[in-house]
Amino acid sequence: MKVLMEERANGRYRKFARMLNLDVAHLYRVLNSKSMAGPKFLGRLKKYCDENGLDFEEYIFLDDPLHAVNDNWKGEGK
């Protein structure tokens, strides 16, 4: 991810966060701490990769596969 940020945003957190439509603090925490990327981060990165012809899987390594989320889900069963 830091390589992608370097290539696309000259290593600037604020610029890269804007490109991903994320808060800069969120981006910083994911890249520099043991904070794990959640659905918001991964979704925005996936969208950015898709829109820019990049392979999402080159930047994210997951132990478990991601699952699709249905926008119409209402939380039944809780």
FIBAPA-340903 format. One record per residue: residue in one letter; chain; z negated, x negated, y of N, C-alpha, C in turn. Coordinates in steps of 0.001 Angstrom, whole numbers, padded with zeros to 6 digits. Layout:
# FIBAPA-340903
site residuo->a, cadena->A, nw->Z, nu->X, nv->Y, caw->Z, cau->X, cav->Y, cw->Z, cu->X, cv->Y
...
# end
This chain:
# FIBAPA-340903
site residuo->m, cadena->A, nw->000000, nu->-000803, nv->-001189, caw->000000, cau->000000, cav->000000, cw->000000, cu->-000854, cv->001265
site residuo->k, cadena->A, nw->-000760, nu->-001927, nv->001253, caw->-000792, cau->-002765, cav->002446, cw->000571, cu->-003414, cv->002690
site residuo->v, cadena->A, nw->001296, nu->-003721, nv->001620, caw->002642, cau->-004281, cav->001768, cw->003552, cu->-003242, cv->002428
site residuo->l, cadena->A, nw->003462, nu->-001998, nv->001995, caw->004259, cau->-000927, cav->002588, cw->003903, cu->-000763, cv->004066
site residuo->m, cadena->A, nw->002618, nu->-000812, nv->004389, caw->002188, cau->-000699, cav->005776, cw->002732, cu->-001869, cv->006598
site residuo->e, cadena->A, nw->002721, nu->-003052, nv->006025, caw->003260, cau->-004225, cav->006719, cw->004754, cu->-004065, cv->006979
site residuo->e, cadena->A, nw->005479, nu->-003616, nv->005953, caw->006930, cau->-003461, cav->006073, cw->007320, cu->-002353, cv->007048
site residuo->r, cadena->A, nw->006647, nu->-001215, nv->006983, caw->007059, cau->-000034, cav->007739, cw->006389, cu->000100, cv->009099
site residuo->a, cadena->A, nw->005201, nu->-000484, nv->009256, caw->004453, cau->-000287, cav->010501, cw->003930, cu->-001598, cv->011076
site residuo->n, cadena->A, nw->004530, nu->-002704, nv->010681, caw->004123, cau->-004029, cav->011170, cw->002633, cu->-004282, cv->010956
site residuo->g, cadena->A, nw->002083, nu->-003712, nv->009876, caw->000676, cau->-003916, cav->009542, cw->-000297, cu->-003144, cv->010413
site residuo->r, cadena->A, nw->000187, nu->-002238, nv->011231, caw->-000670, cau->-001508, cav->012163, cw->-001153, cu->-000203, cv->011539
site residuo->y, cadena->A, nw->-002463, nu->-000086, nv->011412, caw->-003079, cau->001084, cav->010784, cw->-002740, cu->002372, cv->011528
site residuo->r, cadena->A, nw->-002876, nu->002354, nv->012841, caw->-002650, cau->003569, cav->013623, cw->-001211, cu->004059, cv->013457
site residuo->k, cadena->A, nw->-000264, nu->003148, nv->013531, caw->001147, cau->003529, cav->013392, cw->001429, cu->004072, cv->011995
site residuo->f, cadena->A, nw->000905, nu->003412, nv->010974, caw->001145, cau->003840, cav->009602, cw->000465, cu->005187, cv->009337
site residuo->a, cadena->A, nw->-000728, nu->005374, nv->009876, caw->-001431, cau->006653, cav->009718, cw->-000609, cu->007791, cv->010333
site residuo->r, cadena->A, nw->-000026, nu->007545, nv->011503, caw->000827, cau->008566, cav->012125, cw->002046, cu->008859, cv->011255
site residuo->m, cadena->A, nw->002615, nu->007824, nv->010667, caw->003787, cau->008006, cav->009811, cw->003449, cu->008874, cv->008598
site residuo->l, cadena->A, nw->002222, nu->008731, nv->008103, caw->001775, cau->009498, cav->006941, cw->001129, cu->010825, cv->007334
site residuo->n, cadena->A, nw->000939, nu->011032, nv->008634, caw->000258, cau->012225, cav->009132, cw->-001191, cu->012286, cv->008609
site residuo->l, cadena->A, nw->-001863, nu->011152, nv->008700, caw->-003261, cau->011020, cav->008281, cw->-004097, cu->010500, cv->009437
site residuo->d, cadena->A, nw->-005388, nu->010729, nv->009370, caw->-006320, cau->010138, cav->010309, cw->-006403, cu->008642, cv->010027
site residuo->v, cadena->A, nw->-006422, nu->007829, nv->011061, caw->-006446, cau->006378, cav->010876, cw->-007695, cu->005923, cv->010113
site residuo->a, cadena->A, nw->-008826, nu->006577, nv->010344, caw->-010054, cau->006207, cav->009631, cw->-009915, cu->006475, cv->008138
site residuo->h, cadena->A, nw->-009255, nu->007571, nv->007789, caw->-009018, cau->007914, cav->006385, cw->-008165, cu->006827, cv->005726
site residuo->l, cadena->A, nw->-007080, nu->006453, nv->006381, caw->-006210, cau->005397, cav->005858, cw->-006980, cu->004095, cv->005697
site residuo->y, cadena->A, nw->-007757, nu->003714, nv->006704, caw->-008516, cau->002468, cav->006657, cw->-009498, cu->002457, cv->005482
site residuo->r, cadena->A, nw->-010231, nu->003566, nv->005293, caw->-011211, cau->003641, cav->004199, cw->-010540, cu->003480, cv->002838
site residuo->v, cadena->A, nw->-009413, nu->004149, nv->002645, caw->-008734, cau->004078, cav->001350, cw->-008228, cu->002662, cv->001090
site residuo->l, cadena->A, nw->-007714, nu->002001, nv->002112, caw->-007138, cau->000677, cav->001916, cw->-008155, cu->-000454, cv->001887
site residuo->n, cadena->A, nw->-009337, nu->-000240, nv->002471, caw->-010267, cau->-001359, cav->002621, cw->-011639, cu->-001166, cv->002004
site residuo->s, cadena->A, nw->-011846, nu->-000085, nv->001315, caw->-013140, cau->000112, cav->000672, cw->-012896, cu->000619, cv->-000743
site residuo->k, cadena->A, nw->-013957, nu->000937, nv->-001406, caw->-013822, cau->001467, cav->-002765, cw->-013593, cu->002974, cv->-002743
site residuo->s, cadena->A, nw->-013346, nu->003513, nv->-001557, caw->-013047, cau->004929, cav->-001412, cw->-011721, cu->005228, cv->-002111
site residuo->m, cadena->A, nw->-011743, nu->006240, nv->-002961, caw->-010531, cau->006577, cav->-003701, cw->-009660, cu->007534, cv->-002892
site residuo->a, cadena->A, nw->-008364, nu->007390, nv->-003059, caw->-007424, cau->008300, cav->-002401, cw->-007521, cu->009664, cv->-003068
site residuo->g, cadena->A, nw->-007670, nu->010691, nv->-002258, caw->-007752, cau->012052, cav->-002770, cw->-006417, cu->012759, cv->-002654
site residuo->p, cadena->A, nw->-006430, nu->014062, nv->-002917, caw->-005186, cau->014834, cav->-002900, cw->-004470, cu->014818, cv->-001548
site residuo->k, cadena->A, nw->-005215, nu->014867, nv->-000462, caw->-004591, cau->014860, cav->000864, cw->-003830, cu->013559, cv->001066
site residuo->f, cadena->A, nw->-004481, nu->012442, nv->000813, caw->-003853, cau->011135, cav->000991, cw->-002637, cu->010993, cv->000082
site residuo->l, cadena->A, nw->-002821, nu->011308, nv->-001192, caw->-001722, cau->011147, cav->-002155, cw->-000560, cu->012080, cv->-001843
site residuo->g, cadena->A, nw->-000869, nu->013295, nv->-001422, caw->000186, cau->014242, cav->-001070, cw->000997, cu->013775, cv->000121
site residuo->r, cadena->A, nw->000317, nu->013260, nv->001135, caw->001017, cau->012779, cav->002328, cw->001837, cu->011536, cv->002002
site residuo->l, cadena->A, nw->001295, nu->010652, nv->001173, caw->002045, cau->009467, cav->000774, cw->003270, cu->009857, cv->-000048
site residuo->k, cadena->A, nw->003106, nu->010805, nv->-000962, caw->004223, cau->011266, cav->-001793, cw->005321, cu->011853, cv->-000914
site residuo->k, cadena->A, nw->004937, nu->012677, nv->000049, caw->005909, cau->013278, cav->000956, cw->006635, cu->012197, cv->001754
site residuo->y, cadena->A, nw->005897, nu->011225, nv->002268, caw->006507, cau->010128, cav->003025, cw->007501, cu->009359, cv->002153
site residuo->c, cadena->A, nw->007098, nu->009054, nv->000933, caw->007982, cau->008328, cav->000016, cw->009249, cu->009137, cv->-000262
site residuo->d, cadena->A, nw->009095, nu->010414, nv->-000550, caw->010253, cau->011273, cav->-000830, cw->011210, cu->011313, cv->000357
site residuo->e, cadena->A, nw->010670, nu->011449, nv->001549, caw->011501, cau->011560, cav->002751, cw->012177, cu->010246, cv->003133
site residuo->n, cadena->A, nw->011646, nu->009125, nv->002623, caw->012174, cau->007820, cav->002994, cw->012819, cu->007080, cv->001832
site residuo->g, cadena->A, nw->013093, nu->007801, nv->000745, caw->013783, cau->007209, cav->-000391, cw->012995, cu->006130, cv->-001114
site residuo->l, cadena->A, nw->011673, nu->006260, nv->-001127, caw->010805, cau->005284, cav->-001788, cw->010253, cu->005867, cv->-003077
site residuo->d, cadena->A, nw->009972, nu->005000, nv->-004028, caw->009391, cau->005434, cav->-005294, cw->007870, cu->005433, cv->-005165
site residuo->f, cadena->A, nw->007287, nu->006615, nv->-005100, caw->005842, cau->006797, cav->-004964, cw->005067, cu->005970, cv->-005989
site residuo->e, cadena->A, nw->005564, nu->005911, nv->-007201, caw->004852, cau->005228, cav->-008285, cw->004797, cu->003714, cv->-008105
site residuo->e, cadena->A, nw->005587, nu->003156, nv->-007197, caw->005506, cau->001722, cav->-006910, cw->004265, cu->001380, cv->-006092
site residuo->y, cadena->A, nw->003687, nu->002388, nv->-005444, caw->002567, cau->002153, cav->-004538, cw->001234, cu->002669, cv->-005055
site residuo->i, cadena->A, nw->001270, nu->003578, nv->-006010, caw->000043, cau->004183, cav->-006525, cw->000008, cu->004028, cv->-008039
site residuo->f, cadena->A, nw->-001110, nu->003563, nv->-008530, caw->-001311, cau->003425, cav->-009968, cw->-002466, cu->004331, cv->-010360
site residuo->l, cadena->A, nw->-002183, nu->005313, nv->-011190, caw->-003174, cau->006316, cav->-011564, cw->-003568, cu->006182, cv->-013024
site residuo->d, cadena->A, nw->-004863, nu->006296, nv->-013300, caw->-005331, cau->006318, cav->-014682, cw->-004967, cu->007640, cv->-015345
site residuo->d, cadena->A, nw->-005055, nu->008733, nv->-014577, caw->-004730, cau->010069, cav->-015068, cw->-003582, cu->010622, cv->-014239
site residuo->p, cadena->A, nw->-002715, nu->011423, nv->-014840, caw->-001596, cau->011986, cav->-014078, cw->-002065, cu->013001, cv->-013045
site residuo->l, cadena->A, nw->-001260, nu->013159, nv->-011988, caw->-001534, cau->014199, cav->-010994, cw->-001070, cu->015531, cv->-011536
site residuo->h, cadena->A, nw->-001709, nu->016586, nv->-011085, caw->-001324, cau->017929, cav->-011481, cw->-000831, cu->018683, cv->-010258
site residuo->a, cadena->A, nw->000143, nu->019523, nv->-010448, caw->000664, cau->020336, cav->-009348, cw->-000390, cu->021337, cv->-008913
site residuo->v, cadena->A, nw->-000401, nu->021631, nv->-007632, caw->-001327, cau->022622, cav->-007090, cw->-000504, cu->023801, cv->-006621
site residuo->n, cadena->A, nw->-000896, nu->024992, nv->-007041, caw->-000217, cau->026209, cav->-006645, cw->-000841, cu->026696, cv->-005348
site residuo->d, cadena->A, nw->-000036, nu->026784, nv->-004272, caw->-000550, cau->027223, cav->-002978, cw->-001117, cu->028636, cv->-003025
site residuo->n, cadena->A, nw->-000743, nu->029446, nv->-004009, caw->-001208, cau->030819, cav->-004098, cw->-002509, cu->030957, cv->-004881
site residuo->w, cadena->A, nw->-003031, nu->029848, nv->-005394, caw->-004253, cau->029874, cav->-006194, cw->-005403, cu->030359, cv->-005327
site residuo->k, cadena->A, nw->-006188, nu->031284, nv->-005842, caw->-007257, cau->031880, cav->-005050, cw->-008651, cu->031524, cv->-005560
site residuo->g, cadena->A, nw->-008718, nu->030614, nv->-006538, caw->-010004, cau->030182, cav->-007030, cw->-010594, cu->031106, cv->-008074
site residuo->e, cadena->A, nw->-009767, nu->031917, nv->-008735, caw->-010284, cau->032787, cav->-009785, cw->-010960, cu->031954, cv->-010858
site residuo->g, cadena->A, nw->-011998, nu->032499, nv->-011432, caw->-012693, cau->031808, cav->-012505, cw->-013850, cu->030962, cv->-012029
site residuo->k, cadena->A, nw->-014092, nu->030957, nv->-010745, caw->-015225, cau->030167, cav->-010224, cw->-016476, cu->030979, cv->-010261
# end
